[in-house]
Amino acid sequence: MPGLPIRPAVRSDGAFLADMTVEAATWRPGASRPRYEVVSSPEYRRYIAGWMRPGDAGFVAESPEGEAVGAAWYRMLPRDEPGFGWVGTGVPELIIGVRPLWRAHGIGRALLRRLLDHARLQGFVRISLSVERDNYAVSLYRTEGFAVVRRGMGRDVMVKRLG
Ligand SMILES: CC(C)(COP(=O)(O)OP(=O)(O)OC[C@H]1O[C@@H](n2cnc3c(N)ncnc32)[C@H](O)[C@@H]1OP(=O)(O)O)[C@@H](O)C(=O)NCCC(=O)NCCS
C-alpha cells in the first residue's frame, strides 16, 4: 500500500496509540489480552500515559478514508521508570504498530523511516526499542539499521545510531 498519507501525531491520537500498544503487546499469533489490561499495566502504560508530553513525537498513517491504521512514536522515559528498551538518559524509545488488516504493505517501514528522520532532525544521536526475539519485526529493525545491544529473556534491546 505505498503512498498512504503519514501525518504527525497529535494529542487526540492518544487512544489510537493505546490501540497500537495493545498490538505490540499481543503481536504473537493467537495471543489476546484485554485492552484495558494492557493499557493500565505499568509496563505498557508508560508508553502512552499523558500523551503527548513535551518531547513526545510520533507519526500516524491513514487509510484513504482518513482512518488511522498505524503509528510509530517515541518518548523519553526516566531512569527510575524505564521502558523495556531503556538504554540511557536522552535516548528516546520507540513503539510501532499497524492494524492487522493493513500489515505487510510497507506501512510499518514508512512510519519507522519518518520517525527516524524526525528523531535525527531533533538532534538525537541514538534511538532504542525492545522486541521479542521471534517477532518478525526484528528483520524490519535490522534492515533499518538497528543492532542488538542487550539480550534478555526472549527479548532484545536494539539501538540505531542516527548521526
Ligand atoms: C511490526 C509491524 C509494525 C510492521 O509493520 P508492517 O506494515 O506490517 O511492515 P512492513 O509491511 O513495512 O514490512 C516491513 C518488514 O517487516 C517484515 N515483515 C512484515 N510482515 C511480515 C510477515 N507477515 N512475515 C514476516 N516478516 C514480515 C519484513 O522484513 C518486512 O520487510 P520486507 O517487506 O522488505 O520483506 C506490524 O507488523 C505490527 O503492527 N505488528 C504487531 C505489533 C508489533 O509487533 N509491533 C512491534 C513490537 S516491538
The ligand as an ORCA input file, in Angstrom:
! r2SCAN-3c Opt
* xyz 0 1
  C       5.813     -4.899     13.078
  C       4.847     -4.042     12.265
  C       4.738     -2.660     12.881
  C       5.414     -3.905     10.850
  O       4.509     -3.138     10.085
  P       4.106     -3.630      8.632
  O       3.362     -2.532      7.979
  O       3.432     -4.950      8.756
  O       5.570     -3.828      8.000
  P       6.052     -3.635      6.513
  O       4.989     -4.081      5.561
  O       6.585     -2.260      6.348
  O       7.247     -4.695      6.449
  C       8.479     -4.397      6.998
  C       9.263     -5.671      7.195
  O       8.693     -6.450      8.249
  C       8.844     -7.834      7.931
  N       7.510     -8.409      7.779
  C       6.343     -7.733      7.622
  N       5.317     -8.612      7.593
  C       5.857     -9.835      7.742
  C       5.314    -11.152      7.801
  N       3.986    -11.382      7.721
  N       6.156    -12.188      7.974
  C       7.487    -11.981      8.080
  N       8.064    -10.737      8.025
  C       7.246     -9.706      7.862
  C       9.627     -7.916      6.655
  O      11.006     -7.909      6.996
  C       9.262     -6.607      6.011
  O      10.222     -6.171      5.104
  P      10.084     -6.574      3.538
  O       8.708     -6.164      3.131
  O      11.160     -5.769      2.900
  O      10.275     -8.034      3.473
  C       3.430     -4.690     12.175
  O       3.517     -5.921     11.556
  C       2.744     -4.833     13.533
  O       1.998     -3.966     13.946
  N       2.973     -5.958     14.225
  C       2.341     -6.201     15.522
  C       2.837     -5.224     16.570
  C       4.327     -5.390     16.804
  O       4.849     -6.493     16.815
  N       4.983     -4.256     16.999
  C       6.402     -4.228     17.258
  C       6.681     -4.537     18.687
  S       8.424     -4.486     19.004
*
